[in-house]
Amino acid sequence: MKTIHVINQIATCATIVLYLTIIGGMYAQLVLGPLQLLLAGIITYKYYKRLDKHTRRGLNQYWIAAIMALVAAGTSIFFSDSPNLVMLATLFIIPMAIAIYFLNLTADINANFKNLRHEL
């Protein structure tokens, strides 16, 4: 679990730093999004049953937010003739907020797994 959190932490921090150049952050986010979906899939598939109720709820909320963001981004692209504030929000701002939420979630999950190992 620690490896998943470290990968997520590096990718998210790199994206945030690359946002200093704006375009670099946008390109980095194209990698971060699918990476986080993959990591969330791994957590859901391999660790879901071992998570406590609070963390399961957080993971479920992440999935709902991620799916809603994907639908919003797809809708924004499909129905917009030119880039605007709504497109900017649905393609970059909202997904980055969800990415930061997932980073906090993986930190919590990692901490819970450390506590489980100490209790055994």
N, C-alpha and C positions, 0 to 999 in steps of 0.2 A: 504494500500500500504506500510505503514511503516513496518508492520509485515513481508511482503515478503522481503523487503530490509534487515531487521535485520536477518532473517533466512539465507538469502544468504550471508550476511557479516560474520556471525559466521561460516558457513560451509566453505566458501572460506578461511578465516583466519586460521581456524583449519587445513585445508589441507595444506596451505603454511607452517605452523609451523611443521606439521608432515613430511613435505619434508626434515626437518633436519635429519630425520632418513632414508630418501630415500624410503625404503619399506613401512613405515607407510603412507607417502604421496601418494604413488601409490595406496595403499588400500583405503585411504580416497577419492581419486579421483574417485574411482569406485562408491562411494556414491554421491559425489558432482555432477558428470555429470548428472545422472538421476534426481537428486533433482533440478538442474538448468533447465533442460528441462521441468519438472513439473511446476516450478515457471514461466517460460517463457510462457507455455501454459495457465496458469491462467491469466497472464497479458494480453496475446493476446485475450483470450476469454472474460474476464470481463472488461478490461480497454482500449482496443485498440482504440475505438471510442473517448475516452476522451483525448487521447494523442495528442500533437501537431505534426506538420508535421516532424520536425527534429527528435523527439523521435520515431515516427513511422518508419522512415527510419533506425534509429539505431536498433530497434527491428527486422525489416526485415533483416538487415545485420547480426544480431546475428543468426537468423534462418538459413540463407544461410550458414554462417560459421559453425554452429553446424552440419548441414546436410552434408556439405562437409567433415568435420572432421570425422563424423561417417562412411562415405563411404571410406575415406582414411584409417581409422583404420581397417575396415573390409577387404579392399583390402590388406593391409599390413599383416594382420594375415593370410589371405587365401593364398597369394602367397609367403610367406616367410617360409623357412625351419628352420631358427634359428634366434634368436634375433639379430638385428643389429641397426645401427644408425637411419635408416629410420623408423623402427618399434618403436624405442624409441621416435622419434619425433612425429609420428602419434598417438601413444597411450597416451603419457604423456605431451610432451612439447607444442604442438599445442593446445590440449584441455585445458591445464591450461591457456594458453594465452587467449583463448576464454572465459574461466571462469572469468578471471580478467576483460575482456571487459564487460561481463554481470554484474559483480559487479558494475562497473562504470555506466552502463546503469540503473541499479535499483536505484543507488544513484541519478541520474538525474531525473528519473521518480518520486522518492519520493520527491525531492525538488520541482518539478513542481506541484505535488499534494498539497504540503504545501502552495505554492503561490496561487493556485486556492482557497483554503480554506480561505486564508486571504483576497482575493478579494471579496468573497461573503458576 
